[in-house]
Structure formats: C-alpha cells, structure tokens
Amino acid sequence: MIDYKKIGFKCGIEIHQQLDTKHKLFCKCGTDFSGSEPKQIVIRKMRAVTGELGEVDRTALYEMLKEKEFHYFVYPKGNCLVELDEEPPHEINSEALETALKISLMLNCEIPQEIHVMRKIIIDGSNISGFQRTALVGINGNLKINNQKIGIKNVCLEEESAQIIEKGENIIYGLDRLGIPLVEIGTEPDIKTPEQAKEVALKIGMILRSIGNVKRGLGTIRQDINVSINGGARVEIKGVQNLGIIQKIIENEVLRQKNLIEIKKRLEKIRFHMKNIEIQDVTPVFKDSTSKIVEKNDVFAMKIPGFAGLFKTQLTPTRTLGNEIVNYVKAKSNAKGIIHSDEDISKYGFVKEFEILRSKLKADEKDLIVIVAGDKKTCKNALDCVSERVDMLLYGVPEETRRALENGDTEYMRPLPGAGRMYPETDVPPIVIDKNLVKRLKKKLPELIEDKITRFVEEYDLSDELAEQIVHSKMLTTFEKAAELGIDPKIAAVTLTSTLKELKRKENLPIEKISEEKLLKIFKAVKNGKIVKDSIPVVIKEVVTNPEEDLENIIKNIGAGIISDEELRILIRKEINENKQLLENPRGENILMGIIMRKVRGKVEGWKVMEFLKEEIKCLKSKK
C-alpha cells in the first residue's frame, strides 16, 4: 500500500470539454460532423518559430524534426476559409463565451476585466495553422471534494483540434472537428490520492453537464493528468477518455516514477556513464540470416556497459524498461523497433549472430547489446535515441508528455511543452467583460445535477433511481415542463425514461420523431381525464405513426377515451351475472378481473376496476 503523502505525491487534472453551440468558435460553420465525403485535400508541413519570449518551444521543435507531411480533409458543411487559415477569424462566438463564463462562475473563478485571445504554437498537425487560439476566461477558482478545497488554476476557451483519420508515413486529419468551441479546466496540484483524482474529474464533469450546453458522447470530453512524486518530475498524461481508468493510470505512473528513481540509484552505484559508446555497422554479421527483419536492410549495433538485465526491469505491471525505451525510439524515429540481448533472441533466430556481436563489440555478460535494422540514417537515429533515453536514466524521471493507453498504462508522446509558445492573436481584439454581464450570468447559473436529483426525490416523490435517470436523460427539459404544468411527475418520468425506450426496443418505433409539444399534450390528456396512464404507449405509437393527425381524433379512433364510473359498474355487473359460477372458484375474482380488463384496458385504471369489482361482489353476496 503506497503512502501518497509520504512519497510527496502531487496531482492536477485538466478537463477538455466540447461545447454544444450552433457555430464554431471563430466562424459560422456548424459543430456537427457532416458525415459527407471531403471536397478537397490540403497538404502542409509545419515548422517551429519563436514565441513572444523569444524562445522556440521544445515540443514544437520535436514535432518539426519528425519532418512529417500533413494531409487535411476539407468538408463542404464543416469548413470554410477560417479553418484553412486563409481568412482571418471572425468575432468570437458569444454563445461559447457566455457558456465558458458560466462554467468559470460555477467553479468560483475570478473573471478577467479583459479577455485576450492568444496563439499557442502546436505543430503536430492537429491545427492546420500551426497554432491553437485560446483565451483565459477564469482564474483562481475552487471546488469542494469531501470538505477539501481543490484549486481551479484556470478556465480557458479554445478551438478544438482537427481529428486524426489515418496515421502512416504522413498523417491525415479531418477538419470538421477543428474550431469547435472547447473549454479547458485546469486544477492546482491539490489532489492527494488517485481515488480523489477520479472524484475531482466526476465532480467537474457533473458541473459541466449541469450547464447543459456541452456535447455528450465518446471523444467530446477528455482528461489530462499531471503527476509527480519526490525525486521524480512532472509528467503530463494526455487523452484519458475513460474515467474508470484514471485511478489505475495514476497508480501506474507513480510506480513507474518510483522504479525509475531506483534505477537511477543503481546506476549511480556502478558509476555508469554514456561516454565512448559507439554505434557500429554490423550488417555483415547478418548476411546469412533468413530473418525478414534484416532482409535487404542495414543493421547497426551498440553496446551498453553494465546494463545486462536492466531492460527486464518491471516499471509497471505491463511495462518493462525495455518497453519504455522501445516506445521512445518509435516516437522519435522512423524505426519500427529495436532488438536487445535482454530479450529471448532465439525467437528472432539471431542466437549465433549475437554471439558474434559480443566478440565484435567486446561485450561481456554484464553488457547489453542493442541492434536496429533499416536504412543507415534510420538505424543511427534510432540508436541515438536509445543512447539519449538511457542517459536520461541517470537523472531519474524526465519531464515529458505521455499518452494514456486503454490498459491503464502510458507511453512516451513528446517533451513537456515550455513557456515559449504563446503570443497574442492579432486578428481578434481584446474582449471587455461588462460587470453587468457577469451579474446577469450569476443570476442564471443552473442548478447542479446532484442537487436536482435530491430535489426531484423530495419534491416529486421519485425514487433515487428514477430521479437520477430523468436528470441524466435527454428528456429532462420536457419533464420539467410537464411538472410545471401540474402533470403527475411519476407518470411523466416513467414515460420519458422507460416507455419511450421500450417502444423503440420492442417495436422499433422512431420515438425521436415525436415532438416535445405532442408529449406534453398526451400528458395533459391524462391530467384532464381524457385518457388513462395505461393507454400512453398506445397513444404515443399512434401519434408517431400518424404525425399529422389531431390528438383528440387519435384518442377517439383507437378508443382510448376514458369510460365513466357508471359505465364501468354496468359492465362489471354484466360480467358477474354471466359468470356466476366463478364466484365459487377460489380464483374467481382474479379470473373476472382478467375478463373485464381485456374489455376496458386503456380506458380505465386497473386499480379502479379491482375496487369496483370487489364492491359489486360484496354487494351481491350481502343480498344472499
């Protein structure tokens, strides 16, 4: 069991949430994916430039050195010249700005007097212009988790990046996602445990959903996690989409940093250094090999003194030091991987070749041998990357950005961004925030989802489960309107959460076609005694099937109108008279109930039928 306080655990998270606005942040293009074929392809390359501090960001430099070419799909409805960086950005989307301000206020943030749009250099291809527009809209906020305050460092409104469609020698991006308004919320490193990190993410997610103007579904919200421990370094883990693995990812990162610190101590004991390590062309050693790995390829090798066995060191349950270095090589070079003597060499068929290499490289049993196959430039670059990453082990944990994996582990992505990548956006003037606007937004702040659930239980007598279902349903607004009209809340909630789903599942009814207006009319018909709640599914089915028909006619045509109490009593007396023999049957009352319900179902509530039936039977028996 890890004592997170003792190891100096520090953690902060960043939540990225797409906003559900009609238009993109700086143009009038829609924010829904069109699903159409791209109308053209744009090809570009990126290069790093100096930021406002006169520095070249190391992340940008890292991306530039990859020499990648980027292909962009342009869509008819989702893109215009703004996305292509051929037209200046339009005025900032006021709907998105107000939503971001509301989020900031919900997180108890201070609102700047002026909002300045900045350019953040990003040249991994995800922004066709080579930068992302971002604006700080809230600072110095906080939220409470179990009576502990978690600081909110900032809330930013920015453009969503382009979406990767295909990765290969060149990367293909789709531009329909580029420019969708995105809110980024960053916490202070106040999180004390992995469990609390998940709680913070859930709480912020709940606040965002309470605002209502946010997109839902896979890929619309993602988390980045910053983690460090004593003796380690700040590591940013990007792209956590599944809240269920936040805890596991943090636990694995803590374990990885602890093990890297232990490796550093071990290397210090043996006084390891990287001096005089040579990269040698060993292609002739593999000339008789039948392996496809080396076929038609050059092979280069290097010896790492005293490193035998170290690549087997387990950093996390699913990652060894060897995996870590292989991943680093793949991220920074065109090599498909490396082969090293800590592996089972027999699986490659290189046992004899590695014996020759030991002699050629003057390596003993304490030394590690690494080889790479490919063209000369790729091989040298890959082994330089091995040397670079091994050298980092002398410093313990390097600051870096890592990618979250579905198994709860992470892999190297790129260096940690520096401060020299921000500069002002010259095409968007500063936005002055009117104090009256902030006051007006404060008055309109929505009720938190968790508070709404509690209120629905107390005010409408819904069960906890039903209250939670309707609050998280897309039909929440319809429910609230129904409640305001005096509709029975339980009837409305059950219809909107269960009945509609059952009609979709069992009868494949296109329930999405029924409007809120018609649903409310059906609820009013129940309230006004025109139909009973049991007939709601039948009425909904007819309304969807015959959308142009008036509701009153539908009720009349399907015979869903309520029968009077007198009509019901006459019917019950008739059935009792025709089935007198059932009165001597122990199950006679239930059988009579079934007979009558078949004739009145949808016209009267079952409880009333049973009540009247018992009264009539009792009356008949008393006369005897």
C-alpha positions, 0 to 999 in steps of 0.5 A: 500500500503506497503512502501518497503523502509520504512519497510527496505525491502531487496531482492536477487534472485538466478537463477538455470539454466540447461545447454544444453551440450552433457555430464554431468558435471563430466562424459560422460553420456548424459543430456537427460532423457532416458525415459527407465525403471531403471536397478537397485535400490540403497538404502542409508541413509545419515548422517551429518559430519563436514565441513572444519570449523569444524562445522556440518551444521544445515540443514544437521543435520535436514535432518539426524534426519528425519532418512529417507531411500533413494531409487535411480533409476539407468538408463542404458543411464543416469548413470554410476559409477560417479553418484553412487559415486563409481568412482571418477569424471572425468575432468570437462566438458569444454563445461559447463565451457566455457558456465558458463564463458560466462554467468559470462562475460555477467553479468560483473563478475570478473573471478577467476585466479583459479577455485576450485571445492568444496563439499557442504554437502546436505543430503536430498537425492537429491545427492546420495553422500551426497554432491553437487560439485560446483565451483565459476566461477564469482564474483562481477558482475552487471546488469542494471534494469531501470538505477539501478545497481543490484549486481551479488554476484556470478556465480557458476557451479554445478551438478544438483540434482537427481529428486524426483519420489515418496515421502512416508515413504522413498523417491525415486529419479531418477538419470538421472537428477543428474550431469547435468551441472547447473549454479547458479546466485546469486544477492546482496540484491539490489532489492527494490520492488517485481515488480523489483524482477520479472524484475531482474529474466526476465532480467537474464533469457533473458541473459541466453537464449541469450547464447543459450546453456541452456535447455528450458522447465518446471523444467530446470530453477528455482528461489530462493528468499531471503527476509527480512524486519526490525525486521524480518530475512532472509528467503530463498524461494526455487523452484519458477518455475513460474515467474508470481508468484514471485511478489505475493510470495514476497508480501506474505512473507513480510506480513507474516514477518510483522504479525509475528513481531506483534505477537511477540509484543503481546506476549511480552505484556502478558509476555508469556513464554514456561516454565512448559508446559507439554505434557500429555497422554490423550488417555483415554479421547478418548476411546469412540470416533468413530473418525478414527483419534484416532482409535487404536492410542495414543493421547497426549495433551498440553496446551498453556497459553494465546494463545486462538485465536492466531492460527486464526491469518491471516499471509497471505491471505491463511495462518493462524498461525495455518497453519504455525505451522501445516506445521512445525510439518509435516516437522519435524515429522512423524505426519500427523497433529495436532488438536487445540481448535482454530479450529471448533472441532465439525467437528472432533466430539471431542466437549465433549472430549475437554471439558474434556481436559480443566478440565484435563489440567486446561485450561481456555478460554484464553488457547489453547489446542493442541492434536496429535494422533499416536504412543507415540514417534510420538505424543511427537515429534510432540508436541515438535515441536509445543512447539519449533515453538511457542517459536520461536514466541517470537523472531519474524521471524526465519531464515529458508528455505521455499518452494514456493507453486503454490498459491503464498504462502510458507511453512516451508522446513528446517533451513537456511543452515550455513557456515559449509558445504563446503570443497574442492573436492579432486578428481578434481584439481584446474582449471587455467583460461588462460587470453587468454581464457577469451579474446577469450570468450569476443570476442564471447559473443552473442548478447542479445535477446532484442537487436536482436529483435530491430535489426531484426525490423530495419534491416529486416523490421519485425514487433515487433511481428514477430521479437520477435517470430523468436528470441524466436523460435527454428528456429532462427539459420536457419533464420539467415542463410537464411538472410545471404544468401540474402533470403527475411527475411519476407518470411523466418520468416513467414515460420519458425514461422507460416507455419511450425506450421500450417502444423503440426496443420492442417495436422499433418505433422512431420515438425521436420523431415525436415532438416535445409539444405532442408529449406534453399534450398526451400528458395533459390528456391524462391530467384532464381525464381524457385518457388513462396512464395505461393507454400512453404507449398506445397513444404515443405509437399512434401519434408517431405513426400518424404525425399529422393527425389531431390528438383528440381524433387519435384518442377517439379512433383507437378508443382510448377515451376514458369510460365513466364510473357508471359505465364501468359498474354496468359492465362489471355487473354484466360480467358477474351475472354471466359468470356466476359460477366463478364466484365459487372458484377460489380464483374467481375474482382474479379470473373476472378481473382478467375478463373485464380488463381485456374489455376496458384496458386503456380506458380505465385504471386497473386499480379502479376496476379491482375496487369496483369489482370487489364492491359489486361482489360484496354487494351481491353476496350481502343480498344472499 
